[in-house]
Structure formats: C-alpha cells, structure tokens
C-alpha cells in the first residue's frame, strides 16, 4: 500500500484539478460522500445517531460541511461548529457553507468561551464528533482559541472521527501538536498519509479507513512511489513459490555466527529462526569454547561448528572467512557477540573477506570509523539496528533518530549502498535507491531481549534461499511482526516470549502462503 507525504498529496490533487480538469468542488463533494458512506458502513448505519462536526477554515472544513449537508438531508441529527468567521473560509469551503445554510443548516460560529461551553454541552448529547479543523497542510502547534477547541473535543470522550488526518498531526513526519485530536478512527482521503504510520502520530489516528475520492491513477503517477506500507499482499508477492520436488541444497545454507560466554542463547535464537525460514540447512557458528559446552538447548536440526575464540567471544580472521565461499549462501553475524576488541576485529574481517549475502545485527554493527567498509561489500548486505544502535553507528542522539527515522534510514542506506532495517515500534526498511518500506504493527510483546536475534536469523534464512537483500528484509519484517501478533493473541503481550514468536512463524508462513486466513493490519 502506497503512503504519501503532504506535498505528494498536494501535487496529486493539483494534477487532477489543473491537468485532468476535475473541479476542486467535485473532489470535495466526492470526499464528503465517501466519508458519509464510510461512516454508514463502519457505524452500522447513521439513523438514530447524533453527529457534531467541527470545521476549520480550509478545505478540510469544506469536506466536513459536505458531510453535514448530506446528514441533514438524510434526516440525521447534526450540529456544525465553525472555528473561524464565515468570511475567512477557503473559496470551496465558503461555497459548501452557502449550500449547507440554504439547505436549512445553521452553524455555530465559535468566537468566545460561551461558544466553547455550547460545544461542550452539544458533545455531551452526541454519539460521534467529526474533526474537520486542519488537514494535511498542518505543521507546528495548535495555539490560541483553537487549542481550547481541541481540548474540549478530547475531554468529551465522544467517539471522534478525523477527516483525512487528526487535527494537529503532521501528515508527513508523524509529529504532533500539543494538544492534538485523539481520534478513534481516521477516514483518510485518496491515499494513506505517511505520518499516520510513524510515531507519535501512530498513537492518535485510531483505526484508519481509506476513502477513494475519484483521483485518477495518472495523477498518482506524477509523483514517485517512494513510501510503501509492508502488508500481507506485498510480502506474499515477494515470497517465491516453494518447489515440492526440490532438495535441501536448493533452499540454501545459512551460517549464523552468534553467541558469547555472556549471551549464549542469542545465536541459538537466531539459528532457530533461520530454521523456520524455509532454508535447507542452518549452521550455528559458536566461539570454540562455547561450542563444546552450550548450556541452552540446541535443536537437533542445527549443525554446530566451532570458530576461533578469544575472551569468551569470536576471534575471526579473514582467511577463515574466505573459507565460507561455496559453503554458505548467506551469513548472519552479531547476535550476542559482545563489544570486545576481538569481536570488533571479527566484524572487520567478516565485512572485508565475505562477499556474499550478509545480515549484520547487534554487536556486529560497525562503529562510525568503520562505516566506509560497508561500501565495499555491495547491496546484498542488511543492517538491523534498533534506534540506540543506529545512534551509536551514526554519532547522532537517540532523540534525533526517533524524530526522523525515515530520513535517517534513507540517507544511511543510500550512502552505504545497503539495506537498512531500523527497528522500533514502527520499523523502517530503507533501500539504497531511496525507497522506504514501513511496518507499523506495534507490539509491546516484542520489547524483550532476543526479538532482534529472531528477526536477523529470519532475514538471513530468506537471503540464503535466494531472495534479494531488500526482499528478504521486507518479507522477514512482515513475518516477524505477524508471528509476534500470533504469539500475543495466544499468550498476551505480558507473558509471550521470544521463543513463542519463533514457534509462531510456522503459522505466519501458512497465512502468507494463503493456507490460513491472515489478520493483516
């Protein structure tokens, strides 16, 4: 599913109006009608319900006025509040206000505290409040009188439906005003907006419904599709069919280099996830001292191989890494390595000497001084940092990363010619060519040690089967989030474990291949 920025949506609208010749009033009428139909469908009908619509001065307010007119004409109870004077409305909003009033509507023009009190009382007797104050052009903070209007709506606890985006949300970045409308649901027009799926905006949009307002496909094609939501359909299209006649070697051989004295289980978790990825063979590479006495259970399907060690961790040399060629199709490195000097040297040897598909996670992620090594490897490299690790790699603060996850991820992937999976409640997958893929399925059950190890092993296993780095990252991120949802559904976010997520991958693969019903979100 394509996501658009505020500027992209503006350009799509402009093309439809100026180049195709669709009058803006027609688009506004279409928007109002589709909002009405969406409300009717999702609210199990409109009759008997009482609506309050709060309209701003722009075209978002005009959309609200179209909805109000059709509710009024259908005999549904509706009250309209304008947050600006009538002579301050946009031309299209003014036209629809005139039609609304000619149809018998009587809006309240809000100017003082008495009008706030009237809104408060009206909301007490309403079933639904529709937010039509600000649209996709909003940035910054809501101030002055409008701040009190937003607070009044939020304090009413009436079910709130936002038109296009909740007022106070930056449609591109996901940043929010203080205050911001906290919607129970959002009916977004034409195409979902990028900021609705990024935090903190993700928290205030509620359930998202998309309304097709009749914008022609050719208008969408005027701007590049640089932001895409990772969905079941996308991941399913990227996952190759599995030949029933194939043998194990046809599905590749994955090497997982993970674990240390302090974190033995990290490599095992990544390797277990690899086993669930569909790969033919998985070798778990451990520091020699650990390989002889692993304290956590190792699945019998795993091949365990000792590697050079020092100080309880890996001590890889370039010659040893060159021996991987022809034996392994992809390598996962970093889970549970620790940050010792020998671990850092092993990371450098691995990047310099291994030219195949590789996933670098956790402690194998390079320091800023070593980033130049990444460019030498090529595009079949995936890095999977969380925001803290991304801050360490780039020398930025965690707050700066969180404030611009998409921009940071896109810039890094382009500079380093790699695929970057920037993990958070909303995960960003950035390709070297500038495209960004968003997975917005937050799950607090994944906020525990080992979740990243599972993801890295899954991506590595998909790469070993021949998927490109980008496709493996997209499919891996989707399956990881879906399996986490399955585990949460069975055990709850509090009690689910990372091992439960690994076990749930079997169900997620079946859902992705159409063998079971999926619950995409």
N, C-alpha and C positions, 0 to 999 in steps of 0.2 A: 504494500500500500504506500502510495506516494505521500510525502509530507511536504508542505510548502512554508516558506517564510512569509512574513508580512509583505515584503517588497515583491516577492514572486507572485503572491495572490493579487497584489495591486496591478502588476503587469498583465496577468491573465485577464482580469476584469477589463483593463484598458483596451487590450486587443479585441476582446469580444464586443466592446462598445464602439470603438473607433474604427477598427479594421473590418469586423464582420458586420457591424451595423445594428446590433441588438440594443435597443434603447435601454438606458440605465433604469428607467422606471419599470420596464418589463422584467429585468433581472430582480428588482426589488419586489415586484409582485410575485414572481416565481419563488423568491426566498420566503416571503410571508406565507404563501400557500403550502410550500413544502414543510415549513415549520409547523403549520397547523396540522398537516397530515401526520407528521412525525409525533406530535403531541397526542393526537387522537389514537394512533396505533399503540404508543407506549404507555398511555394513561388509561387504556381500556375505555376509550370514549371520552367525550367532552361534556355531555349534558349532565347537569346537576352539580358541576364543579364551578368554583368561583375563582376567577383569574384577576391578578393585579399585574399590570405591565408598567415598568418604569423606563421611560425613554429619554435618551440623551439628544443632543442637538444634531448629531451626524447621521449617516446613513444606517448605522446600527439602530438608531432610534426610529428611522423610517421603516425598517423591517418590522419593528415592534408595532408600529401604527397599522401596517398592513394586517398583521395578526389580529390586532384589536378589532379592526373593521370586520374581518370575517367571523370572529367570535360574536360580535354584536349582531351581525346579520343572521347568524345561526341561532340566535336567542340564548346564547350562553352569557352568564354574568361576567362582565369585565369592567375594571376600573383602570384608567390610564392616568399616570403622573408624568408630567414633563419636568425635566431638571433644568430647563433654560426657558427664556422667553420665546414666544412664538416667532418673533422676528429674527431670532438667532439661529433658527433651524437651517440645515442644508436645503438646497432647492428641491431635491427629491423628497426629503422628509416633510418639507412645507406642503408639497403637493398632496402627500398622503394624509397629512393632518387636515387639510381642507376637505378631502373626501370623507375622512372619518367624521368630522363635525357635520358635514352635510348629510351624513347617514344617521345622525342622531347622537353621535358620541360627544361627551362633554369632559374633556381632560382637565386635570388639576395642574395649574402652573405653579411649581414649587419655588418659593422665594424666601420663606422665613421658618421659624420654629413651629408656628402653628400648622404649617403645611407638613412638617415632619411628624407632628402629632397626628395629623389626619392620615398620613401614610401608615403610621404605626397602628392606628385603630383599624384601618382598612385591612391591613395584613392579618390582624387578629381574626378576621372573618373570611380569610382567603384560603383556598386549597393549594394554589400554585402562584408563585411570583415569577415573572419573566424579566430577566435582566437584559435590557436593550440600551444601556447607557453608553458604554465605549465598545468599539470594535477592534479590528486588527491593527489599527494605526496607533494604538495607545503605547506609550513608553513612560517611564518615570514613576511618579507617585500621584495618587488622587489627593487633592488638597481642598481646603476651604469647605464650602457648604456641601459639595458632593461627597466629601469624606463622611459627613454625618448621614447622608442618604444611604451610602453603602453600609455603614454601621447599623442603621435602622433595619435594613433588609436582613443582614446577617443575624441580628439579635432576635428577629421574629421567629426563626426556626421553621418558617414555612418552606415547603419544597421549592427550591429555586432552579429554574431552567435558564441557562445563559444562551443568548443568541450569538453564534459564531465563536466567541471566546468569553470567559467571565471578565467583567469589567475590572481592570487593574492588572491583567495578565499581559505580559509582553509576548506576542504571538510567535516571535522568532526565538527568543532566548529562554523563555520559561521563567524569567524573573517576575516577581510580583510586587505590587504596591502594598503599602500598609496604610489603610486596610485594602483588602481585595474581596470581591464577591466570591463566596464559597458555594459553588453550585452543586446541586445533587446530580444534575446532568447538563450536558452542553450539546446543543444542536449546531454543529459547525457546517458552514456553507461552502459548497464547491469541492473542497478538499480539506482534510485534517491539517491543522497548523502545527508546525514543528514544536513550538513552545508548550503545547498541551501535553507533550510526552516527556518533557525534561523537568527535573526538579528545580525549584519548588512548585512550578506550575502544575505538575502531575497530581499534586495533592488536592488541588482546588477545582478541577474540571468535572469531577464525578464521572458518571458513565457518558461516553462520547457517542453521539449519533451523527452520522453524516447525511446531509441533505443535498441532493443533486438539484441545482437551480437552473440547469439548462445551458451551462457554459460549454461551447463546442470544444471537441478534442483538439482541434487545430490551435486553439488559444492556449491550451495547456502545453502544447509542443513548442511554444515560443520561449519557454524557459526550461533549462536542463533539469532533469530529474536527479538532483544531487543528494536528496534525503529520502530514504525509504524505511518503512516500518518492517521489522522482521516478523513475519506472520507464518502461519501454518502453510499457506499456499506457496509462499516464497521458498521456504525451507524444503517443502515437498518437491518443488520443481528442480531444486539443486541437488537432491539426493539421487544418485544413479540407481537404476534398477539392479537387482541382485540376481545374477545368473544362477539358476539352480544346478547347472552342470559344472560349475567352476570348482576348482580345488583350493586348498588353503593358501597356496602361494599366489593365487590370482588376487587375493584380498590383502596382500601386503604384509610386511613385517615391521612392527613398531618397536622401537627401543625407548624405554623410559629410564632416564638417569635421575634418580631421586632418592632422597634419604640421607641421614647422617646419624651420628650417635644420639643427638638430641631429638631428631624428628624422623624416626624410622618409618612411621606409618605414612608419611607424605608420599613417598614413592610407590608404596603398595596401593594407596588410594588412586593415584594417577594411573597405575597399571591396571587396576580393576576396572576403571572407567574405560580404558583402552580396550579391554576385553569385551566390554558391552557396546563398542562402536561398530562392530561388524568386521574388524580386521582379522586376518588369518592367523597371525602369530604375534605374541607380545613377549618381549624380553624385558625383565626388570633388572637394570644395572644398578648394583649397590657398591659402596665402598667395601673393599675386601674384608675388612674387619667385621662389618655388619652382616655381609652375605653369609658368613659362617655361623652366625648366631642371631638371626632375626627373631625378635620377641613377639611380633604380631603375626596373626595367621596370614599365610600366603596361599592364594588359590592354586590348586594343582595344575591349572592350565598355563600358569606363568613359567617361563624359562628364567631362571635366576642366574645372573652372571656377575662375578666379582670384577671390580676395576681397581686401579691404583688408588691408594688412600693415604691420607696424612691427617693427623689431628682429628680423627673420627669422621672425616668427610672425604670428598673426591679429590684426587690429585691426577687429573687427566693430562696427557701430553699429546702434542699434535700428531705424532706418529701413530699412537694408539687410536686416535680419532679417525685418521685416514683409513684405518682398517675397517671402518664401518661401511665403506663404499662397496656396493654389491651385496651386502648382507642385510641392510636395513633400508626401508623405503622412507622412513621419517623418524625423527628423534624429538623427544620431549625432555627438556632439561630445566632444573631449578627447584622443583618441589622439595622442601626440607633440606636444602643444601647447607644453610647457614651462611654467614658472611665472613668466613675465614679468608686469609690470604690465598690459601691453596684453592679454595672454591672460586675466588675471583680469577686466578690464573687458569683454572679449568674452563671457565666461561670463555676466556680469550682464546684458548686452544681450540675449543669447540667451534666458535664462530669462524676462526681463521682456517681451520682444516676441514670442516664439513660443508660440502656444497649442496647437500640435499635439503629436503623439507625439514623444517625445524620449528619447534614451539619453545620459546623462552619464557619462563614463568618465575615469579618469586625471586629467589636468590641468584638466579642466572641472568636476571635483567641487568644490563650494563650500567656502570657509573657514567656521569656526563663525559668524562675524559675518554671513555671507550666507545662512544656512540659512532664515531667515524668507521669503526669496524663493521657496523651493520650494513653500510652502503655497499661493501664489497661482496656481500652474500647474495643479493638478488631478491626478487619479490616473493620467493617461496618461504618466507620467514614470517612467523606470527609472534607478536609480543602480547602478553596478557597481564598487564599491571592493574592493580587497583589504584585509587586516586593517590594514596600515600606513596606507593612505589613510583607512580608517574611523577609526583613531586620530586622524589629523590633523583630520578633519571634526568629531569629537565632543569632542576635547580629552582623551580617555582614553589610557591606555597600551596598547601592543600586547598586553601580557600580560593586561590586563583584558578586552580584546576577545576574545582567544582563550579565556579562561576561561568566557565566557558569550556565545558567538556568537549563539545563538538569542534570548536575552533582549535583547541589544543591538540585533539586527536588527529584532526585533518592535517594540521601543519606538520606534526611529527611523522605521520605515515608518508606524507609527500617528501619530506626532507630525507628520511631514512630508507625510502623505497621498500617499505614493509607493510604488512597488515597489522594494525593495532587494535586490540580489544581492550578498551578502557572500562574496567568493571566498576559498577556502582549499582544503586537501586535501579537506575536506568543505565543499561550498558550500551556503549557506543563502539561500533566496529567501523574503522576507517580504512579505506583503500588508498593505495599510492596515487591513484588518478583523481582523488578529491571526493569521490562518492562516500557517503556516510550512511550506515545502516543502524537503526535504533531498535533495541529490545527494551520495551517498557512494561515489564511484568514484575513489579517489585514484590519481594517475598522475604520477610524478616527471618524466615526459617533458614535462609542461606547465610545469615550473618553468624557464621561459626567456622572455626578452623577446618581446613580441608576442602571447602567448597571450590576454591580456585584450583586445587590439585585435580579434582574431578573434571573440571572444565578443560584444563590443559591436556589431560590424557584423552579426553573425548575428541578434541580438535586434532590432536596428533594421530589418533587412530583413523580419523576420516582422511587426513592427508596421506597416510600410508596406503589407503585404498585408491589413491589417485585423484582425489578432489584437490582443486587449487587451494592455495592458502586462504584466499578470500572466501571461497565457497565453503571450505571446511570450517572457517571461523563463524560464518553465518549459521550454518546448519548446527554446529556444535553449541553455539549460544542459544539457539532456539530449543534444542533437545534438553540442554541443561536446565533452562527455565521451566520447560514443560514438565520434566521429571521432578523438579522441585515442587511444582504445583500438585503433582500426583501425590508426592510424599506428604505435603501439607494437608491434602484432603484426607489422607488416611490417619496421620498421626498428630496433626496440628503443628503450627509454627514453633510452639514452645518445645515440643517433645521430639520432633523429627530430627534425624541425624543425617550426616553426610553419606553414610553407608546406605541409608534409606533412599537417597537420591540416586545412588549408583544402581540399586536394585530396581528402581522405578524406570530406569532407562529402557528396559525391555518393553514396558507398556507404552512409553513415549514413541519408540520406534514403530510399534504397531499402529499407533494413532497417525503417525506421519505417513506411513505407507497405506493408510486407508483401511486397515484391518480392524480398527476400533474407532468409535466416534471421538473426535477431539474437542477440547474446550478452549480454543484459541481466545486470547484477549489482547 
